[in-house]
Amino acid sequence: MHTCIALPHDAPVGTVVLALAAVLARYVGSSRVPLTVNGRGDVPLHIDDGHTAAMLLPIVASILQHDPQAMAPETSHRRAADGGVGISTDPAFDRRATLPDGEAWVHVDFDGTTTAHVTFDPVWMPADIAHDIAEQLPIAVTWIVAHPTAPLSGLDIVQGDARARVRDRCNATAAVQTVTATAPHEQTLHGMVVAQAARTPDAIAVIAGDHATTYAALAARAGHFAAVLHNQYGVRPGDRVGLMADRSDSLIVALLGILRAGAAYVPINPRHPAELVEYMLTNAGADVLVVDADSVSAASLYRGELVFLELELQDNGMPFNSPALTDAEDALAYVIYTSGSTGRPKGSAVEHRAICNTIRWRNRFYDFSPRDVVLQIPSFAFDSSVADIFSALTCGATLVMIDEQRRLDARVVRTLCDTHGVTTAILTPGYYRRLLETLVGSPTLRVLTVAGESVSPSLVAAHHRLLPHVALVNEYGPTEASVCTTAVRLEAPAETVPIGRPIDNMQVHIVDAAGRLCGVGMPGELLIMGAGLAREYINQPERTAEHFYESPLADIPGRVYASGDRGCWRADGTIEFFGRVDRQVKVRGFRVELDEIDIALAALPGVRHAAIVTKTNADGDRYLAAFAEGNDLTAAGIRDGLARTLPHYMVPDVVRVLATIPLTLNGKIDRAELLNLEESDAQQVAAELAATPLEAKLRAMCADILQRASLGLTENFFDCGGNSLRVMELTTRVWTELRLPLNLGDVYTYPTVQQLASHLSLEPSI
């Protein structure tokens, strides 16, 4: 694309070059902009927001004069992300020669007038962004001339239509959500469920195993449990009640009962360590904890009052009346805990009006109705569970519960889908990748949602190849924004997978490090606004103030949540996700603060140095790898020690004990070096002979799943990087390739190839 840009009268060439470099720096998200003058080698111009034009213009002038001292000692290969600028001060210079195939830069030449002739490489610069740059260059030139001594952080080039586009049109999400005057309680989650029960009392609400519960029965049982909490345990509106139980129909009753009592529920995974459970409940101010029989041991340190679910759900004939339904939309609905950078998780406190906005949007967007059957897969301590549970129960759909221990068995999932006619589910991409082939040919599936972590283009392509009749939706949203902030239907495979557009009554504004609004194509941090924002981090005012504050943009007033996620607006109005600005990552759908694991590692006895890093395997899945140096350390001991204080998803997939952990010159742990280290000690396992053909097949299969060249017959599957999803893949492959019935629990009981082969050799072939 070639365009002629009118510039302010008498604008010096150096000023124009600096202005264009400053503009391009916003698009590449880097302070380094390579310049190539009249076809000569690259010169890196470093543009920091703290620099002034007066500081940089002499450097630009030196570059234009081809001062050897201004040249870099060596040139580097230009990549598409570098955003180089080709400069020609000679009108006769052939600019086509400066745009060879594969190079990613913009060429500018000057003909002695007040115009710049700019050629954009279309491979790197889409036409609409090139058009924006053509409008932004004069703005930058004018500002630099007027403010030569001001920091470049004050240069705001996103003006006029480009600003209105991302500020207004990309965020035109206002949706009127009316609640009838006769049913004001439908402003709450439980009120919406009670209203649905009145509309479809005889429809099946929940299926768990062989037991089906109608909407009328669900509402009645929840009302009874609310009465028990109110009358026998003193639960009142505004209280927080812990809930720790495995998934079942009773779990749903308890959840609704807590809400019906006017309290907020605090979901706790029963597999969390007792110390972590005690911290969460204390921090949330939960004086009452509801537990089922299998979860009592995890509450061993809790000093509040326990409510035994199975006992209190029995109808003992006591004449308790259900508490009156409330319409307090500003009351808390739940407090869900996520990983924290200080070593302690933080609880996002979400009000009814916030999460109800998400649920109403989901029911409209997906066209959910009583014909739908929802397979409930996310853990109820994970915020996606709020979306699938309440989307189902507020539209008359049927919610199918899957036993926690069998959730990772692909055969069980497929059987449930076929038996109950499942139409939809929410899945993490890593889980879906291992489930996809098992779902091929499912006659009832109509839409699947992937959420919780980035979606790879290969997964989208595989979905459209294997399940072309099933819609695929990508949802993005932090817990602090009521589960979902943006969404998009993934219609076809593409090189990158967007996270979509803002949902009803939510807005996303992308800002750079200086707090300036980013236009289309400019990377920055996602600031989230709108009806779905959480109230606070419960009892953590400093961390609340750090992430929730008034908008820094004068023309966009309101409260924002600084997500810490990076992305940019695409030309089609969707957002592309780039990762994190801090040390927070998503692993198998769970949000993990690496600092929290580092703190736990450092606290282990005998550890002198330790660090956690994230790596990505060949399938694009992210996993955790820990490295430690110290006295009498073993990989198994480190894993066991971390499991006593961290939730299971934060225990590293791979642990390696080093004689000496690498350090940088300033004495800090060299994480870059750790990323290059092998994750297991060198062992001569390749020469180890398998005793039976089954051992040989299992070893090859396990090595392939763990992405290792070889695997010792006595090496522990989990010490070598095995995790729940890899167990799921192993059991599926043993069944499909060897026709042997391997259960998930067998892998945990027999974690070596030798043990597993011995166990399977006793099983009859099918």
Salt bridges, closest charged atoms under 4 A:
ASP10 OD2 - HIS9 NE2 3.06
ASP42 OD1 - ARG78 NH1 2.32
ASP49 OD1 - ARG516 NH2 2.97
ASP82 OD1 - ARG79 NH2 3.21
ASP94 OD1 - ARG96 NE 3.23
GLU103 OE1 - ARG78 NE 3.03
ASP109 OD2 - ARG95 NH1 2.63
ASP109 OD2 - HIS107 NE2 3.82
ASP111 OD2 - HIS117 NE2 2.79
ASP128 OD2 - ARG165 NH2 3.93
ASP132 OD1 - HIS131 ND1 3.93
GLU135 OE2 - HIS131 NE2 3.69
ASP156 OD2 - ARG163 NH1 3.37
ASP161 OD1 - ARG169 NH2 3.17
ASP168 OD2 - ARG167 NH2 2.94
ASP246 OD1 - ARG271 NH2 2.79
ASP249 OD2 - HIS211 ND1 2.85
GLU351 OE1 - ARG353 NE 2.85
GLU351 OE2 - ARG535 NE 2.83
ASP367 OD2 - ARG371 NH2 3.54
ASP372 OD1 - ARG446 NE 2.80
GLU404 OE1 - ARG247 NH2 2.98
GLU404 OE2 - ARG407 NE 3.55
ASP409 OD1 - ARG411 NE 3.41
ASP418 OD2 - ARG414 NE 2.94
GLU475 OE2 - ARG362 NE 3.12
GLU480 OE2 - ARG591 NH2 2.56
ASP504 OD1 - ARG364 NH2 2.99
ASP512 OD2 - ARG26 NE 3.04
ASP512 OD2 - ARG516 NE 2.83
ASP555 OD2 - ARG163 NE 2.71
ASP555 OD2 - ARG167 NH1 2.83
ASP565 OD1 - ARG580 NH1 2.71
ASP572 OD2 - ARG570 NH2 3.55
ASP582 OD2 - ARG580 NH2 2.71
GLU593 OE2 - LYS346 NZ 3.64
ASP595 OD1 - ARG583 NH1 2.57
ASP598 OD2 - ARG583 NH1 2.95
ASP598 OD2 - ARG671 NH2 2.89
ASP621 OD1 - ARG433 NH1 2.33
ASP621 OD2 - ARG434 NH2 3.03
GLU629 OE2 - ARG608 NE 3.26
ASP653 OD1 - ARG588 NH1 3.02
GLU679 OE2 - LYS615 NZ 3.30
ASP681 OD1 - ARG656 NE 3.08
ASP704 OD2 - ARG733 NH1 2.69
GLU715 OE1 - ARG708 NH2 3.42
ASP719 OD1 - ARG639 NE 3.77
GLU729 OE1 - ARG434 NE 3.56
GLU737 OE2 - ARG733 NE 2.93
ASP746 OD2 - HIS759 NE2 3.24
GLU763 OE2 - HIS759 NE2 3.78
